[in-house]
Amino acid sequence: MDYKYTSKSVDDTLELAQNIESEKFPGMVICLNGDLGSGKTVFVKGFAGALGIEENITSPTFTIVKEYVNGEMPLYHMDVYRIDENEDFGVEDYFNKDGVTIIEWAELIEDRLPAERLEINIKIVDENTRVLIFKPRGLKYEELCNAVL
């Protein structure tokens, strides 16, 4: 079952991410897809802030992975936009760690993603409005969506 959330502002998106963070668990994988400027990094900022991470969150476009370990739980933030489909950067190693992995442009590495994950597709409606479609893959993610949305 898919879930839909309409964000009317950056603050709405930040709050949604904070609510999802409240249901976090070790090994959680969140896959973000959407056009440039849709709010993927805004979502990560909200999630990281709720984890207690005080560092400035920016998209790791050229570094591919940024690790934030000073919060309640480690956060592994990935941007795979510039990854060659055959390039091995060890993404699978992060899925077995005790932190949360959030991947921007995850659809580009779909064949490497774990079967159980939360997919969030973000659509731009206008300058401020975004529609987020949640696709939970697995019981834990279904329960998370039921609790938050």
Secondary structure as GFF3:
##gff-version 3
##sequence-region A 1 149
A	DSSP	beta_strand	3	7	.	.	.	ID=ss1
A	DSSP	alpha_helix	10	21	.	.	.	ID=ss2
A	DSSP	beta_strand	29	34	.	.	.	ID=ss3
A	DSSP	alpha_helix	40	51	.	.	.	ID=ss4
A	DSSP	beta_strand	65	68	.	.	.	ID=ss5
A	DSSP	beta_strand	75	79	.	.	.	ID=ss6
A	DSSP	alpha_helix	91	95	.	.	.	ID=ss7
A	DSSP	beta_strand	100	104	.	.	.	ID=ss8
A	DSSP	three_ten_helix	106	112	.	.	.	ID=ss9
A	DSSP	beta_strand	117	124	.	.	.	ID=ss10
A	DSSP	beta_strand	130	137	.	.	.	ID=ss11
A	DSSP	alpha_helix	139	148	.	.	.	ID=ss12
###
